Amino acid sequence: MMNLLRLINGRNASAPVARERLQILLAHERGLRGQPDLLELLRSEILAVVSRHVTLDPENVVVRMERGKHVSTLEVDIEVPNGVVTSIAAVAT
Amino acid sequence: MAKVVVVTSGKGGVGKTTSTAALGAALAQMGERVVVVDFDVGLRNLDLVLGAERRVVFDLINVVQGVAKLSQALIRDKRLENLWLLPASQTRDKDALTDNGVRSIITELRTKFDWVLCDSPAGIERGAMLAMRYADEAVIVTNPEVSSVRDSDRIIGMLDSKTVKAERGERVEKHVLITRYDSGRASRGEMLSIDDILEILATPLLGIIPESQDVLRASNVGSPVTLNDAASAPARAYTDAVRRLMGESVTMTIPLQQRKGFMNRLLGRRAA
């Protein structure tokens, strides 16, 4: 799309690219605005749920978000100490 | 009734201080009683742009802390008797500015002036928040450039949520002022166009200030551009912007750079 715009407007016409980039970026930033830090919120809530059943160290919980063009992924990495896995299984059944 | 207007942008270096001085002077030239307030604590410059840098005795922080009375800190412009300046402090202690202090100063200024123009510091920190906190209207100074437009969008979000008006469920009336505009470069597609900016920001346009040496020349001599050379393209653009701020409907034109010709001198004289 950007290349197409560049072709239509000649080599120097970078303004259409600027416009398109801004529109995409701001649509995203406006969506986040006013919300508390989403990652921090997810981290603390996931932590609360998991720690109801498992004793864990909050330091060993990593929440990562990767924003892709079409899909974004949320990765939650919780380090569970050995010995509690059986109790999780017991709760699950 | 007094109007409190914040001149803000998010991004630094886009022309907030220059615009505050020019808009303030243009309002005063029309007979309005105007005070321009510098909120850039630690990095004051409005005094310099207005040519009052050697007359500063007390400042905003002194008034907030009760060291000086408001009347002692206000500096009257030597050329325009309706124009006053409340300078910022050069002390580094930004925390000296408090919400309560700002509120009481703005309340007092409202009783004395028709217009209170607040020159915001760059950024989105405390100083910028307090500058917009009690505003009725906002002038968002934007350059036709991606980073400036993005920051303006952020500031618009803050104006809609962090101001006293917003908290009361009212709206701060917002206007975009595009500065450093080069119509040649915009028409060649090298610079974001006015339409692009307005569409992205979804905020009405107050004026278009052309890129011009006259702006720098005016700052160099410490005189607002509307006063220094009223016939110049940026001065005419600021004057039009002020008319719109006062509720007049003025056709939006992009003032062209002045050429030294009979017609231009004639037009210039008419604009002055």
Interface residues (C-beta under 8 A of the other chain):
Chain A: N9 G10 N12 A13 S14 A15 P16 A18 R19 R21 L22 Q23 L25 L26 E29 R30 R33 G34
Chain B: E145 V146 V149 R150 D153 R154 G157 S161 A186 R188 G189 E190 M191 L192 S193 D196 I200
